[in-house]
């Protein structure tokens, strides 16, 4: 079963422009991780083991239910990479997450992902739990702290197990992934520094299924999304516009529209973000906003904050959360 879009994401955002750390393997779809430091690297045999770990203690208050929760999370990413005599770079990556309160959201407390990859000048091929990688690389930048903008993606998803391919040509990247059920997603990315600014744009198309998103009724889905980002120094503005149709066996369909904008800024050890979204599904409006902040206290230690609000067919929700994270 495909994990929620807002479950943890691997190795994005060492900076406001979401650059990847060196030697981090594959950009799998694990939202919410923001590793401060480079990984622990240990040479073993012909290759190198890289390890990243995050410990988090979070306090959350739900204004809608007048309840508070205290959650503990541990995430570990481990990869082993080596270079073959023909210059191919091959590796295996294993990611594990413990979330004490995950069962409240109908997820397992412990989740893990495994993938294998080979990389050369002709691109990257990966097999395993890799079907979230197109979304990870083509989406808007994530907000800081514990901010999570709801209703900001397709409803239909892919099974977590499948294959992935990416290739770069100058400022362009072509991405494609397919799962074992025949669903697929493709993306075209453009990123180019011009003067003191960096411009990013992406288009992705997805054929998914609602059954992979914890929805009882299985329905095929078809959708597309456009993303644009503008980065200048430590400031970034980004936006997304998406459309999706959900089909039934009797040929009836529902339209799903979603759009969002975001601003993020980093000043020294302080990081802030603001995001908002509008959309509709099944003739019902959806609205959301998220405010996030992070303060880097010491090397690897940070204080993270967020206020998240959304209105959908499931009702109105307003939550605030604060978390201490230690990453190494």
PyMOL commands that set and color helices and strands:
alter all, ss='L'
color gray80, all
select helices_A, chain A and resi 102-105+133-138+210-213
alter helices_A, ss='H'
color red, helices_A
select strands_A, chain A and resi 8-9+31-32+40-44+47-62+67-83+89-99+110-120+123-128+162-169+172-179+184-194+197-209+220-232+235-247+253-267+270-281+284-298+301-312+315-327
alter strands_A, ss='S'
color yellow, strands_A
deselect
rebuild
show_as cartoon
